[in-house]
């Protein structure tokens, strides 16, 4: 049945053409924008995912900038640390030269002062955008990543850069409770540094060897800390007093460093001025053996007093101070990451920095693997050492700089030159460790920056696979839709002509 009111064919052709035009518009939009999902109405789920990922990409761009800034800052600190190491090494050469007394130590000291001032200049200039990693103690964080969890929450990850203080700042104690986890020696209220030559076996007994009887038929061999002084049969007198004098004269003539012996009515009284060496004296007797020795072996204690530190954890702000009655005060306040080795070596540097020619120090480990500091007093008067050790509960301690004591190096005298040689090694090791720490962090930041760059590229590719249009497919579809559109128009035109055909029925 034909109708002039209802043209079904035209309606079908019109709906078909509308669909073709809609698809054509979509395809043209994909071609012009390059996206298959350009808005939420195209595909809500995919659009939402792509927008979250795009925000992450934007965040990682900021992280890349943060890493670049951090890498540059650490690079400046590393270069400064390496330069300081080179300057300290050059300074060590000057200090070694000063160990010889037949040199112009004043000129050498001038060179050392110039190198020290250059180190100060390097420390002051080692900043990037106002941040100096070789001054101060506080750690610095570099934003390294944004970690998105499965629940949608985001956490920021940081690379922590520990400052390596290479300043010459002297430590200052804070206020806090006394540290009770050190050894008894360190916790003692006071300790006396002896000023006299030592004739002691370490237990209060004089280091004496008495002679009695006739030694004319005897042979004696004295081993004094590895040096041997021998007497053959007939060398000694039958009188013990005379024999003791002969022995004393021979031992003194051997000029054993720091060791002297006196004859006290037939008793050999040994004395030592050795600061850090205990000396064992043993006697071997032969021949007729008619003479009698009061002791076959004695030990001379060292002059230095020993302070032992227990192997405990050192916390930031822990302070240690040796106050001597001769006016010397040595303080070390620990920074983050310090160990007991740092504390003991820092105290040694602090004591030596006072440039007191009467005091000599040495750092080592004992048989129990504990760090010890030994202090010898060469003054005619005993010195009392008062020890303070406390934590820093109020945060008002001033932590000791890594090169504290460098500005007090003085090689114009024997004591100063000797102390400087020990301490410059500690300072060189400090600067080397600082450079190594910065190098390690710089490598980590560089690796993270490379990872973030690759991750960003991968995320961009992932977003593209979700929302980007397939241009080859879109091109082919466009051609097809344009052909369909032309056919649709033709079909609609034909359908619109059908009512005209009805007129022929009434002619």
Secondary structure, 3 states (H helix, E strand, C coil): CCCCCCCHHHHHHHHHHHHHHHHHHHHHHHHHHCECCCCCCCCHHHHHHHHHHHHHHHHHHHHHHHHHHHHHHHHHHHHHHHHHHHHHHHHHHHHHHHCCCCCCHHHHHHHHHHHHHHHHHHHHHCEECCEECCCCCCCEEEEEEEEECCCCCEEEEEEEECCCCCCCCCCECCCCCECCCCCHHHHCCEEEECCCCECCCCCCCCCEEEEECCCCCEEEEEEECCEEEEECCCCCCCCHHHHHHHHHHHHHHCCCCCEEEEEECCEEEEEECCCCCCEEEEEEEEECCCCEECCCEEEECCCCEEEEECCCCCCCCCEEEEEECCCCEEEEECCCCCCHHHHHHHHHHHHHCCCCCCEEEEEEECCCCCEEEEEEECCCCCEEEEEEEECCCCCCCECCCCCCCHHHCCCCCHHHHHHHHHHHHHHHHHHHHHHHHHHHHHHHHHHHHHHHHHHHHHHHHHHHHHHECCHHHHHHHHHHHHHHHHHHHHHHHHHHHHHHHHHHHHC
